[in-house]
Amino acid sequence: MKRFLSTILTLSLSLTASFAQNQMSLDQAIHTARHQSVEALEARQAFISTYWAYRSYQASRLPSFYVHGKFMNFDHTLTLLQNPDDGTLNYVNSNNLQNGLSLEVNQNITFTGGTLSVSSDLTRIDQFGSNQGTMWQSRPVNVYYYQPLFTYNQFKWDKKIEPKAYEKGKRDYMEAMEAITINVVYAYHNLLLAQMNNEISQSNFINSGNMLKIAKERLQLGNVTKAEYLQLELRMLNDSIAINETAVEVREAQMVLNSILGYDESFEIEPMIYAELPDIQMDYNLVMEKAYQNSSFILNNELSLINAASNVAHAKASRGFSVTLSGRFGMSQTGPNIPVAYQDLMDQETVGISFSIPIFDWGMGKGKVQKAKAAQEVVRAQVQQSDNDFRRQMFTAVSQFNNQRQQCLVSERAMRIAAERYELTMHRFKEGNATVTDLNMAQTENDSALRQYISDISNFWIFYYQLRQYTLFDFIKGTDLEIDVHEMIN
């Protein structure tokens, strides 16, 4: 029996000894996962993508500057021209070289949806052949305005959507970090529970072995029946099996936690139990206030409503009726040299309105509008339903958390009582005042109380970080969660 006991303990220690090498608190594990896990990297890159999309939107609202040029454009071809006097067609030999440069500024007008362009250009034409010479053409100022009327204004809707989409991207990132934290809490306490189960199995195996020796002596004296002796021996064998099974569970739990933290399987962690839990009582009204103020939930609903309204506006504008106003004003001149090309400038103006009106479209335009309106009503109903579900979810989360701290205090007390009762039962068994059934029951209750305590501690932190994810609010520090955007994108 001694050799058997030694073999079991040696095998267990060989499987679990390495797990005490790197002690890590829950806060340290959370910090590590937030900075180097694959999930954190994915969330960070998703936010960076949203950030640059918003920067592109902001740039679209600012003037854009362009430089256009044509360099060494040589043309030696036959060009077909019509005589304006008699209408005859003749091929004319074209033999010239053109070089030009222009500066252009474009500005989108958000309020009207139009586009304003201002440009200035200078072109040189070198004519070869019998009529060789040089000519310059200047257009110092050229103003062009393009304005669609009674149509979908993309600039106006982007102004409503893009800032909210960017803010939602920030909140999505913070919520993703809290989701990572919840996964860490679960895996961390899973490892803690697995190690606790392994330690319980080893302790139970040793205690069962000691009790079996006492039972063997009493069996010879007739104070213990053969059935009770066999029951205790069976318990010891089951404990020996549990040692190896729980050692494998420790390794599996370690690998899961390592994967979340971004470590390979060679890195080994010893988790720690919090000495004290924060004394926090959640107020439902505060939780709802912070959830509506900070979470992505409200922004997501607002974006759904705005997009639905945008789709209706687009459907109305796409019914076929369209009017476009355009105008151009410029100054121009030509000459054999640059100074002459800028003297006595001639003005040029063009203004026009173009329109398109469908005579009969068989109700296609009306159908598009009605379809978009129906979809808008569905979105409104969905938003209302999701809001009701969200409030119920918050109520449940607050109730769970507020009950959980008391549950932890109760389970801690139950764990201490069960441990003390187990010790007393073993002492009574040694003195012959307790049966094997009493001993097995006390051991089972002690094991169950230990596991329940770890489970309750894990649930406490999971419920806490779930509320942080819903509200993006640190209830311990009493501050909103924030991110440093410049640090993330640099």
ZIHU-V353934 format. One record per residue. N is the residue number from 1. PSI is psi in whole degrees, -180 to 180 (* if undefined). Layout:
# ZIHU-V353934
N&PSI, N&PSI
This chain:
# ZIHU-V353934
1&-39, 2&-41, 3&-39, 4&-44, 5&-44, 6&-41, 7&-45, 8&-46, 9&-38, 10&-44, 11&-42, 12&-44, 13&-34, 14&-28, 15&-25, 16&-7, 17&-34, 18&-10, 19&0, 20&23, 21&-37, 22&97, 23&132, 24&128, 25&168, 26&-42, 27&-41, 28&-40, 29&-42, 30&-45, 31&-42, 32&-46, 33&-38, 34&-22, 35&-25, 36&4, 37&159, 38&-40, 39&-39, 40&-40, 41&-43, 42&-43, 43&-40, 44&-44, 45&-34, 46&-41, 47&-42, 48&-40, 49&-43, 50&-39, 51&-47, 52&-28, 53&-40, 54&-38, 55&-38, 56&-40, 57&-45, 58&-40, 59&-33, 60&-19, 61&-6, 62&160, 63&142, 64&135, 65&136, 66&148, 67&121, 68&145, 69&155, 70&130, 71&127, 72&45, 73&95, 74&134, 75&113, 76&86, 77&169, 78&125, 79&132, 80&121, 81&152, 82&132, 83&123, 84&-19, 85&-52, 86&-3, 87&6, 88&152, 89&135, 90&146, 91&128, 92&137, 93&118, 94&127, 95&91, 96&168, 97&129, 98&138, 99&135, 100&158, 101&138, 102&149, 103&135, 104&139, 105&127, 106&141, 107&121, 108&135, 109&107, 110&-43, 111&-41, 112&-21, 113&9, 114&179, 115&129, 116&130, 117&137, 118&130, 119&162, 120&132, 121&160, 122&131, 123&139, 124&132, 125&119, 126&116, 127&131, 128&172, 129&-153, 130&-28, 131&42, 132&149, 133&179, 134&138, 135&141, 136&140, 137&127, 138&143, 139&84, 140&-37, 141&129, 142&111, 143&130, 144&134, 145&131, 146&123, 147&105, 148&140, 149&146, 150&42, 151&178, 152&124, 153&95, 154&-38, 155&-40, 156&-43, 157&-35, 158&-35, 159&-32, 160&-35, 161&-49, 162&-45, 163&-38, 164&-37, 165&-38, 166&-45, 167&-39, 168&-37, 169&-41, 170&-44, 171&-37, 172&-40, 173&-47, 174&-38, 175&-34, 176&-37, 177&-39, 178&-34, 179&-40, 180&-42, 181&-43, 182&-42, 183&-39, 184&-46, 185&-46, 186&-49, 187&-37, 188&-49, 189&-24, 190&-43, 191&-42, 192&-42, 193&-40, 194&-43, 195&-38, 196&-42, 197&-38, 198&-42, 199&-39, 200&-43, 201&-43, 202&-45, 203&-43, 204&-38, 205&-43, 206&-46, 207&-40, 208&-39, 209&-44, 210&-42, 211&-32, 212&-36, 213&-43, 214&-40, 215&-34, 216&-41, 217&-41, 218&-27, 219&-39, 220&-30, 221&-9, 222&11, 223&-14, 224&133, 225&163, 226&-36, 227&-41, 228&-39, 229&-46, 230&-35, 231&-42, 232&-39, 233&-40, 234&-38, 235&-40, 236&-40, 237&-41, 238&-38, 239&-36, 240&-39, 241&-40, 242&-32, 243&-49, 244&-39, 245&-44, 246&-29, 247&-40, 248&-40, 249&-36, 250&-46, 251&-43, 252&-45, 253&-37, 254&-42, 255&-37, 256&-46, 257&-41, 258&-40, 259&-41, 260&-38, 261&-12, 262&18, 263&158, 264&178, 265&-12, 266&-19, 267&131, 268&138, 269&142, 270&105, 271&162, 272&150, 273&135, 274&134, 275&-42, 276&147, 277&146, 278&140, 279&87, 280&135, 281&118, 282&135, 283&124, 284&-42, 285&-40, 286&-42, 287&-45, 288&-39, 289&-46, 290&-34, 291&-45, 292&-31, 293&-37, 294&-29, 295&164, 296&-11, 297&-50, 298&-43, 299&-38, 300&-41, 301&-42, 302&-42, 303&-37, 304&-42, 305&-41, 306&-44, 307&-37, 308&-43, 309&-36, 310&-41, 311&-37, 312&-46, 313&-40, 314&-40, 315&-41, 316&-40, 317&-15, 318&17, 319&-9, 320&-28, 321&125, 322&143, 323&135, 324&129, 325&132, 326&147, 327&148, 328&137, 329&136, 330&165, 331&137, 332&155, 333&156, 334&159, 335&167, 336&-15, 337&172, 338&-49, 339&-43, 340&-36, 341&-13, 342&12, 343&149, 344&56, 345&141, 346&134, 347&151, 348&129, 349&139, 350&132, 351&138, 352&156, 353&128, 354&147, 355&161, 356&124, 357&118, 358&132, 359&-44, 360&122, 361&16, 362&29, 363&10, 364&-44, 365&-44, 366&-38, 367&-40, 368&-41, 369&-46, 370&-37, 371&-43, 372&-39, 373&-41, 374&-43, 375&-36, 376&-41, 377&-38, 378&-43, 379&-42, 380&-43, 381&-40, 382&-40, 383&-43, 384&-44, 385&-43, 386&-33, 387&-42, 388&-43, 389&-38, 390&-43, 391&-40, 392&-39, 393&-41, 394&-41, 395&-44, 396&-43, 397&-41, 398&-44, 399&-43, 400&-45, 401&-47, 402&-33, 403&-27, 404&-37, 405&-42, 406&-38, 407&-39, 408&-41, 409&-40, 410&-45, 411&-31, 412&-43, 413&-42, 414&-36, 415&-43, 416&-41, 417&-44, 418&-38, 419&-42, 420&-41, 421&-39, 422&-43, 423&-43, 424&-38, 425&-41, 426&-40, 427&-41, 428&-37, 429&-40, 430&-34, 431&-4, 432&17, 433&7, 434&147, 435&170, 436&-36, 437&-43, 438&-42, 439&-45, 440&-40, 441&-43, 442&-38, 443&-44, 444&-43, 445&-38, 446&-45, 447&-43, 448&-39, 449&-39, 450&-46, 451&-39, 452&-38, 453&-46, 454&-41, 455&-40, 456&-39, 457&-44, 458&-45, 459&-35, 460&-49, 461&-33, 462&-46, 463&-38, 464&-48, 465&-24, 466&-41, 467&-36, 468&-38, 469&-39, 470&-34, 471&-17, 472&45, 473&133, 474&105, 475&-20, 476&-46, 477&-20, 478&31, 479&155, 480&148, 481&141, 482&162, 483&150, 484&101, 485&-43, 486&-36, 487&-34, 488&-37, 489&-11, 490&*
